[in-house]
């Protein structure tokens, strides 16, 4: 999916998507993210933390009469 993350000496984490910075995490959020990314599928975790993930209803919404 194109996500990557890097830890920095100041304690922050930068999450990138296809080489462009998507978000920066600092403080307690960094610790929660690192614990979660090591346990589950890293790409899905990073997609969720950046808000860049599909919700599953795109195809349904496209065919709704209001959206035609």
Secondary structure, 3 states (H helix, E strand, C coil): CCEEEEECCCCCEEEEECCEEEEEECCHHHHHHHHHHHHCCHHHHHHHHHCCCCCCCHHHHHCCHHHC
